[in-house]
């Protein structure tokens, strides 16, 4: 048995009332996606996010939007990111000619100290933060922090809210007041559409002008999946409830095993063990988890919340490793 708890995916397929229309759409794979369907997806996203239709920009996955955003706004600006952060943010920032500043997240809650950032905001800056953060699962900023950042006119801020549905925390309302803010979201996580690759950017006026004309064609099946998921979003709520129940159970057992667990506002948990390279040991047992050693140290690993059966297998494998090591 091999289980994948390393990619923060939904552990089951979306319901048939989403899958079946996607299957039907494949028969039209020889055609470009009708603009009417793209417009409908944008309309559903705008309603869902409670923002104007024109604020939404679509992309095949949020990774591409991160790269494009950094490319468009890094010129003549320093780039500021969290440390650690989502690997695509880190790699994209490093692939520019701009100065790069990494703001260390403070343990044990893994948050940004706004005091350590304020002095940097006098310099023209592009700030890219993931909130909740990956790999820690923490909320790294408060609304007050964000407003302090945005009140500096030389600053452009991109907030990656890929795990918004789990955290229930969003700052999208601030876009009305701050044209230098953009919010990034995805349908890959809570909606279970990782294979369809739908990312979307919610922009203020300043950023919208830069992105106009950069619309990218999305595959027809992906567009249909997004529309149906947003029209029948109750399955997403049920999934999140399952995740929260299982998350509590995993945390309880992990603590009994002597594993340190960090608070998570996502569908994954960051863990720390006195044992080194747990991810490698788990892989030998057939359990794939994310190795966070490059970001935090060899004691750290990140595990996605899977199905009850998958989580049972993970916990049993973890228990075996700890018992065998202690004996």
Buried (B, 14 or more C-beta within 10 A) or exposed (E): EEBEBBEBBBBEEBBEEBEEBBEEBEEEEEEEBEEEBBEBBBBBBBEBBEBEEEBBBBBBBBBBBBBBBBEBBBEEBBBBBBEBBBBBBBEBBEEBEBEEBBBEBEEEEBBBEBEEBEEBBEBBBBBBBBBBBBBBBBBBBBEEBBBBBBEBEEBBBBBBBBBBBBBEBBBBEBBEEBBBBBBBBBBBBBBBBBEBBBBBBBBBEBBBEBBEEEEEEBBBBBBBBBBBBBBEBEBBEEBBEBBEEBBEBBBEBBEEBEBBBBBBBBBBBBBBBEBEBBBEBBBEBEBBBBBBBEBBEBBBBBBBBBBEEBBBBBBEBBBEBBEEEEE
